[in-house]
């Protein structure tokens, strides 16, 4: 009778049967046993044993039930604690995940800032080199800026008409209409919108100056293909001339031949210049006026690129292995080579007779036979010739020209680059640089030993004796021992020394 109960109890312990199923089965088995025992009332001994067994069995079942309930309560409490711990761990992991994301974001920002700092960090030298220099454009004369803007929109056309045709005979309106028709018929993709010619000017040298609506249109027409097509369509035998920039190159060896094109190409190659950027060259003084034994002379180079011209002014030029510093040709007063007066050319001179630039006679300067006699037609002085650049009248007119033309005070040809807009500082007059109140007499130098003084170096004494001096001022040299420097006691200028 107890064997089924024991078997069921083992299943409960093994987890194959629940406690409720065991209790229900046990009570069912007990009822069946009681029913069987009721049927066997005839056996009192068996009945008594069954009662005892029932009580024992009930007691055991109660103990088992209590033990199982206690174990189940312990398991439930453990599970609840585990679930609470898991929830806390999950929440902590989510917080940790959010914190990790924030940390990754901050680390990324720090990395980006560090990379930016590393990529933009410059040395002290780089900072000084890249420092923004003050712009010279604000101090430039507005007239210069206006001329730059106007010249950027201009193109110059040379005319070489065939027999029977003369483009210069047409009116300005006809030339403007012709140029606009040519531009309108051109179908280039880079053509600016509303490209047109605004004004037309005929020059005295037989050229046509066109002013376009914008710099973009002028630059477009200057392109090689467009320039050729425009010139051919405008008039037969015409071409667009590049603007020339004249440079004065001093002390050029006479081995240089300005008319030899191969010499010009060699100069371009030696100075890393673009091909054919030097358009032409010429001597300033005619070759027939050179003195015997002369080895160098001044030349004028015509450069077709403003950037190349400024580069040569800035970095010098090499001609026949000689390093030469060219300068920009300034605009100077016009002197007539016929009458030696100012303001017009010989072609428009009102005088009928020539005037000699050396002696002032009524004949051409090249036929002068009185070269020892000097006479200036401009100022009437007999101490210099009319062509002398030290003439007071020429100097005065140059000063007036410099005042009227601000370009003369600029060492470079002005462009959009800021460094080309710098102006040459005005020279300080000699009286301000060397005040007369501080003038001293020239100190005598002698190779003889002064009485009571140390012996002098013969080479130093010779150099000091040959050194040039400015009239009225002693050379800034350290006085030898035994020689007293003479200084004026009053503010009146000291007498000038005789050179």
matplotlib code that plots the C-alpha trace (Angstrom):
import matplotlib.pyplot as plt

x = [0.0, 2.9, 4.8, 2.7, 3.0, 6.8, 7.0, 5.0, 7.0, 10.2, 8.7, 7.9, 11.5, 12.7, 10.5, 8.4, 5.2, 4.0, 3.1, -0.6, -0.7, 1.0, -1.4, -4.4, -3.1, -2.2, -5.6, -7.2, -5.1, -6.0, -9.7, -9.4, -7.6, -10.2, -12.9, -11.2, -10.8, -14.4, -15.3, -13.2, -14.6, -14.6, -10.9, -10.5, -6.9, -6.4, -8.6, -6.6, -3.4, -4.8, -5.9, -2.4, -0.9, -3.3, -2.3, 1.4, 0.9, -1.0, 1.7, 4.4, 2.4, 2.0, 5.8, 6.5, 4.0, 5.5, 9.1, 8.1, 6.3, 9.4, 11.7, 9.3, 9.2, 13.0, 13.2, 10.7, 12.5, 15.8, 14.2, 12.7, 16.1, 17.8, 15.2, 15.7, 19.5, 19.1, 17.0, 19.5, 22.3, 20.4, 19.7, 23.4, 24.5, 22.1, 23.5, 27.0, 26.1, 24.8, 27.9, 30.1, 28.3, 28.9, 32.5, 33.0, 31.4, 33.6, 36.7, 35.8, 35.4, 38.8, 40.4, 38.9, 40.2, 43.6, 43.8, 42.7, 45.3, 48.0, 47.0, 46.8, 49.8, 52.5, 55.9, 56.9, 58.5, 55.4, 53.3, 55.5, 55.6, 51.8, 51.0, 48.6, 50.5, 48.7, 47.1, 48.5, 45.3, 43.7, 46.6, 46.8, 45.6, 42.1, 43.2, 45.6, 42.9, 40.6, 43.3, 43.8, 40.1, 39.9, 43.1, 41.9, 38.8, 40.8, 42.2, 44.4, 44.0, 46.7, 45.4, 47.3, 44.8, 45.4, 45.3, 41.8, 40.6, 41.1, 39.6, 40.6, 38.2, 35.2, 33.5, 33.6, 30.0, 30.6, 33.7, 31.7, 28.8, 31.3, 33.0, 29.6, 28.4, 31.6, 31.2, 27.5, 28.3, 30.9, 29.6, 32.3, 31.0, 33.2, 31.7, 30.5, 26.9, 26.1, 29.6, 29.9, 32.1, 31.2, 33.6, 36.0, 39.0, 41.3, 45.0, 47.5, 49.6, 46.8, 45.5, 42.0, 41.4, 38.3, 36.8, 34.7, 31.9, 33.9, 37.3, 36.0, 35.0, 38.5, 40.2, 38.0, 38.9, 42.7, 42.6, 44.7, 41.9, 39.3, 41.8, 42.7, 39.0, 38.0, 40.8, 40.1, 36.3, 36.8, 38.9, 41.3, 44.9, 44.3, 45.6, 45.3, 48.5, 49.6, 50.2, 54.0, 55.8, 59.1, 62.0, 65.2, 68.2, 71.5, 75.0, 74.2, 77.4, 77.8, 78.1, 74.3, 72.6, 69.0, 68.1, 69.2, 66.1, 68.3, 69.8, 66.3, 65.4, 68.7, 67.8, 64.3, 65.9, 68.6, 65.9, 63.2, 60.8, 58.0, 58.9, 58.7, 57.8, 60.5, 59.0, 61.9, 64.9, 66.8, 69.7, 68.8, 71.8, 72.5, 75.5, 77.2, 77.3, 79.3, 82.6, 85.8, 86.4, 82.8, 81.8, 78.3, 75.2, 71.6, 68.8, 65.0, 63.3, 59.6, 57.9, 54.5, 53.6, 53.1, 53.9, 57.2, 58.1, 57.4, 59.4, 62.4, 62.1, 62.0, 64.6, 66.9, 67.8, 70.8, 72.1, 75.4, 76.3, 75.8, 73.3, 71.3, 68.6, 66.1, 63.6, 60.2, 60.3, 58.7, 56.6, 58.7, 58.2, 58.2, 60.9, 60.8, 64.0, 63.6, 63.1, 64.1, 61.0, 58.6, 55.1, 55.1, 56.9, 59.1, 56.4, 54.0, 56.7, 55.6, 59.2, 60.6, 64.3, 66.2, 67.8, 71.0, 70.6, 74.2, 75.1, 71.7, 72.6, 70.1, 71.0, 70.5, 72.3, 74.1, 75.7, 77.0, 80.5, 80.7, 80.5, 82.7, 80.1, 77.1, 73.7, 70.3, 67.4, 64.9, 66.5, 69.0, 72.0, 75.4, 76.6, 74.8, 73.2, 69.5, 69.6, 71.3, 69.1, 70.4, 68.8, 66.8, 63.9, 63.8, 64.1, 61.2, 59.0, 59.8, 58.6, 55.4, 55.0, 55.6, 53.0, 50.4, 51.2, 51.1, 52.5, 55.9, 56.2, 55.5, 58.5, 56.3, 53.6, 50.3, 48.3, 45.8, 48.7, 49.0, 52.8, 52.8, 50.8, 53.5, 54.8, 58.3, 59.0, 59.7, 63.3, 64.3, 66.1, 69.8, 69.3, 67.0, 69.2, 72.4, 71.5, 74.0, 74.2, 76.1, 78.5, 82.2, 85.3, 87.0, 89.7, 93.2, 94.8, 98.6, 100.8, 103.2, 103.2, 101.5, 103.7, 103.2, 100.8, 100.9, 102.2, 99.5, 98.7, 99.9, 97.1, 94.4, 95.8, 95.9, 92.3, 91.2, 93.1, 91.4, 87.9, 85.3, 83.7, 80.5, 81.1, 80.5, 80.5, 83.3, 83.1, 81.7, 85.0, 86.6, 89.1, 92.7, 94.4, 96.2, 93.7, 91.1, 87.6, 86.5, 82.9, 81.1, 80.5, 77.4, 74.4, 75.7, 76.8, 80.5, 82.4, 82.5, 85.6, 87.4, 87.4]
y = [0.0, 2.4, 1.5, 3.7, 6.6, 6.2, 6.0, 9.2, 10.9, 10.1, 11.6, 14.7, 14.9, 14.4, 17.1, 14.7, 15.4, 18.4, 18.5, 19.1, 16.1, 14.0, 15.2, 14.5, 11.1, 10.3, 11.2, 9.3, 6.3, 6.6, 6.9, 3.8, 2.0, 3.2, 2.0, -1.3, -1.5, -0.6, -3.5, -5.6, -4.7, -8.2, -8.0, -5.7, -6.3, -5.1, -2.2, -1.1, -1.4, 0.6, 3.3, 3.4, 3.5, 6.3, 8.4, 7.8, 8.5, 11.7, 12.9, 12.1, 13.8, 16.9, 17.0, 16.5, 19.2, 21.6, 20.8, 21.2, 24.5, 25.8, 24.8, 26.4, 29.6, 29.7, 29.1, 31.8, 34.3, 33.4, 33.8, 37.2, 38.4, 37.2, 39.0, 42.2, 41.9, 41.3, 44.4, 46.5, 45.1, 45.8, 49.4, 49.8, 48.4, 50.8, 53.7, 52.5, 52.2, 55.8, 57.0, 55.2, 56.8, 60.3, 59.5, 58.3, 61.5, 63.6, 61.6, 62.1, 65.9, 66.0, 64.0, 66.3, 69.4, 67.8, 66.9, 70.5, 71.9, 69.6, 70.5, 74.2, 74.6, 76.9, 77.7, 81.2, 81.7, 80.6, 82.9, 85.9, 85.0, 84.5, 87.6, 89.8, 92.8, 96.1, 96.7, 99.4, 99.7, 102.0, 104.6, 104.4, 107.5, 106.9, 108.1, 105.1, 102.6, 104.2, 103.9, 100.3, 99.5, 101.3, 99.7, 96.3, 96.8, 98.1, 96.3, 98.0, 97.0, 97.6, 98.1, 97.0, 97.7, 96.5, 98.9, 100.2, 99.7, 102.0, 101.0, 104.4, 106.2, 104.8, 106.8, 105.8, 104.7, 102.4, 100.9, 100.3, 98.7, 96.5, 95.3, 94.5, 92.5, 90.5, 89.8, 88.9, 86.3, 84.5, 81.3, 80.5, 78.8, 81.0, 84.2, 86.5, 87.6, 91.0, 91.4, 94.6, 97.5, 100.7, 103.3, 103.5, 105.9, 106.5, 107.2, 109.3, 106.3, 104.7, 102.2, 101.7, 101.6, 99.6, 99.9, 96.9, 96.6, 94.5, 93.0, 89.6, 90.4, 91.9, 88.9, 86.6, 88.5, 88.3, 84.5, 83.3, 81.7, 84.3, 87.1, 85.8, 85.2, 88.6, 90.4, 88.5, 89.3, 92.9, 93.9, 92.2, 92.7, 93.8, 92.2, 92.9, 94.4, 93.5, 96.4, 97.1, 97.9, 99.8, 99.1, 101.1, 98.8, 100.6, 99.5, 96.9, 95.5, 96.6, 93.0, 92.9, 93.5, 94.8, 94.1, 90.5, 88.4, 85.5, 87.7, 88.5, 84.8, 84.1, 86.8, 85.2, 81.8, 83.0, 84.8, 82.1, 84.4, 83.2, 82.9, 86.1, 88.2, 90.7, 92.4, 94.6, 96.5, 99.6, 101.7, 105.1, 107.0, 106.6, 104.5, 107.4, 109.5, 107.0, 108.1, 106.2, 103.1, 102.9, 99.4, 99.8, 101.8, 102.2, 100.3, 100.2, 96.8, 96.5, 93.8, 92.4, 91.0, 93.2, 90.3, 89.7, 93.4, 93.6, 90.4, 91.9, 95.1, 93.1, 90.4, 92.1, 90.8, 89.0, 90.4, 89.0, 87.6, 91.0, 91.4, 94.5, 96.2, 97.7, 100.4, 101.4, 104.1, 107.3, 109.7, 112.8, 116.2, 116.1, 118.2, 119.0, 117.8, 120.6, 123.8, 122.4, 123.8, 121.8, 120.3, 119.1, 116.8, 117.7, 116.5, 119.2, 121.9, 125.4, 126.5, 126.1, 126.0, 123.5, 124.5, 122.8, 121.1, 121.7, 125.3, 126.7, 127.4, 127.3, 123.9, 120.2, 118.9, 116.2, 118.8, 121.0, 122.2, 124.1, 121.3, 123.2, 125.9, 125.2, 126.9, 125.8, 127.1, 126.4, 128.4, 130.5, 129.4, 128.9, 126.4, 123.3, 122.1, 121.8, 118.1, 118.1, 116.3, 118.6, 121.6, 123.5, 123.9, 120.1, 119.4, 121.8, 120.3, 116.8, 117.7, 119.1, 115.9, 113.7, 115.7, 115.3, 111.7, 109.5, 106.5, 108.1, 107.6, 103.9, 101.6, 98.8, 98.7, 98.6, 95.4, 93.6, 92.2, 94.4, 94.5, 96.3, 99.2, 100.4, 104.0, 105.2, 107.4, 111.0, 111.9, 114.0, 117.2, 117.4, 120.3, 118.3, 115.2, 117.1, 120.2, 123.0, 123.6, 120.3, 120.9, 120.6, 121.2, 118.4, 116.9, 116.8, 113.4, 112.8, 109.8, 111.6, 110.7, 113.4, 114.8, 112.7, 110.4, 106.7, 105.5, 105.5, 102.6, 103.7, 101.7, 103.3, 106.7, 106.2, 105.1, 108.0, 110.5, 109.0, 108.8, 111.2, 113.8, 115.8, 119.5, 121.1, 117.9, 115.6, 111.9, 109.9, 108.4, 107.9, 110.6, 109.5, 110.2, 113.5, 115.1, 117.4, 117.5, 121.1, 122.0, 125.3, 127.3, 129.0, 127.9, 129.6, 127.2, 126.6, 127.5, 124.7, 122.9, 123.2, 119.9]
z = [0.0, 0.7, -2.4, -4.7, -2.3, -2.0, -5.8, -6.2, -3.5, -5.4, -8.6, -6.6, -5.4, -9.0, -10.3, -12.5, -10.4, -8.7, -5.0, -5.7, -8.0, -5.3, -2.6, -4.8, -5.7, -2.1, -0.8, -3.7, -2.8, 0.9, 0.1, -1.9, 0.8, 3.3, 1.1, 0.8, 4.5, 5.1, 3.0, 5.1, 8.5, 9.2, 9.8, 12.9, 13.2, 9.7, 10.3, 13.4, 11.5, 8.7, 11.1, 12.5, 9.1, 8.0, 10.9, 10.3, 6.7, 7.3, 9.6, 7.1, 4.3, 6.5, 7.2, 3.5, 2.5, 5.0, 3.9, 0.2, 0.9, 2.8, -0.1, -2.6, -0.6, -0.5, -4.2, -4.9, -2.7, -4.4, -7.9, -6.8, -5.5, -8.7, -10.9, -8.9, -9.2, -13.0, -13.3, -11.5, -13.6, -16.8, -15.7, -14.8, -18.1, -20.0, -18.0, -18.7, -22.4, -22.5, -20.7, -23.1, -26.1, -24.5, -23.8, -27.4, -28.7, -26.5, -27.5, -31.1, -30.6, -28.8, -31.7, -34.3, -32.4, -32.0, -35.7, -36.6, -34.3, -35.7, -39.3, -38.7, -36.3, -37.9, -36.9, -35.9, -39.2, -41.1, -39.0, -39.8, -43.5, -43.7, -41.7, -43.6, -44.8, -44.9, -48.3, -50.5, -52.5, -50.0, -50.3, -54.1, -56.1, -57.4, -60.8, -61.0, -60.0, -62.6, -65.3, -64.4, -64.7, -68.0, -69.5, -68.5, -70.8, -73.8, -76.9, -79.5, -83.2, -85.8, -89.4, -92.5, -95.2, -98.8, -101.7, -102.3, -98.7, -95.7, -92.4, -90.9, -93.3, -91.5, -88.8, -85.1, -85.2, -88.2, -86.5, -83.3, -85.2, -87.2, -84.0, -82.3, -85.3, -85.3, -81.5, -81.9, -84.6, -82.6, -81.0, -78.5, -75.3, -73.1, -74.5, -71.7, -71.8, -73.3, -74.7, -76.7, -77.7, -75.8, -77.3, -80.3, -80.6, -83.6, -82.6, -84.5, -85.3, -87.4, -84.7, -83.3, -79.6, -78.5, -75.0, -74.2, -71.6, -69.0, -68.3, -68.9, -72.4, -73.1, -71.6, -73.7, -77.0, -76.0, -76.1, -79.1, -81.1, -80.4, -81.1, -84.5, -85.5, -84.3, -86.2, -89.5, -89.2, -88.2, -91.2, -93.5, -92.6, -88.9, -85.7, -82.0, -80.5, -77.0, -74.6, -74.2, -71.0, -71.4, -69.1, -68.9, -68.5, -67.5, -68.3, -71.0, -72.6, -76.2, -77.3, -77.1, -80.4, -80.0, -83.6, -83.3, -82.4, -81.3, -78.6, -77.3, -77.2, -75.3, -72.7, -72.2, -71.7, -69.3, -67.2, -67.3, -69.2, -71.5, -75.2, -77.2, -74.2, -75.1, -78.1, -79.1, -77.7, -78.7, -77.6, -75.9, -77.3, -81.0, -81.7, -83.5, -80.4, -78.3, -76.9, -77.9, -75.8, -74.5, -73.4, -71.9, -72.8, -71.8, -73.6, -73.5, -73.5, -74.6, -72.6, -73.7, -70.2, -67.2, -64.8, -66.6, -66.5, -62.8, -62.2, -64.0, -62.0, -58.8, -59.5, -62.0, -65.5, -66.9, -70.2, -71.7, -68.3, -66.6, -63.7, -64.4, -62.4, -64.8, -63.9, -65.2, -67.9, -66.5, -68.4, -69.0, -70.7, -74.5, -76.1, -79.8, -81.6, -84.2, -82.2, -78.8, -77.1, -75.0, -75.5, -79.1, -81.4, -84.4, -86.8, -85.6, -84.9, -86.1, -86.8, -90.3, -89.3, -87.2, -83.9, -82.7, -79.3, -78.4, -79.4, -80.3, -84.0, -86.8, -88.1, -87.2, -84.1, -86.1, -88.3, -85.4, -85.8, -82.5, -80.0, -77.6, -77.4, -75.2, -75.2, -73.8, -75.8, -73.0, -70.2, -72.2, -70.2, -71.8, -69.2, -70.6, -73.8, -74.6, -74.3, -70.8, -68.3, -65.5, -67.2, -64.6, -67.0, -67.6, -63.9, -63.2, -65.9, -64.6, -61.1, -62.6, -64.6, -61.6, -59.6, -62.4, -63.2, -60.0, -61.9, -62.0, -58.2, -58.5, -59.2, -60.6, -63.2, -61.2, -61.4, -59.2, -57.1, -54.0, -53.9, -57.3, -55.9, -53.6, -54.2, -54.0, -51.0, -51.7, -51.5, -48.5, -49.5, -48.9, -46.5, -44.3, -44.3, -43.5, -41.5, -42.0, -38.3, -37.9, -40.8, -40.2, -42.2, -44.0, -41.8, -43.4, -43.5, -43.7, -43.7, -41.4, -37.7, -35.6, -32.8, -29.7, -31.5, -32.3, -35.8, -38.5, -40.9, -44.3, -46.1, -43.9, -44.5, -48.2, -48.3, -46.2, -48.4, -51.6, -50.0, -51.6, -49.5, -49.6, -49.8, -46.4, -44.5, -43.3, -44.1, -41.1, -40.1, -36.7, -36.0, -35.6, -32.3, -32.3, -34.8, -33.3, -34.8, -35.5, -34.6, -35.1, -32.0, -33.3, -35.3, -38.4, -41.2, -41.3, -44.5, -47.0, -47.6, -51.0, -52.9]

ax = plt.figure().add_subplot(projection="3d")
ax.plot(x, y, z, "-o")
ax.set_aspect("equal")
plt.show()
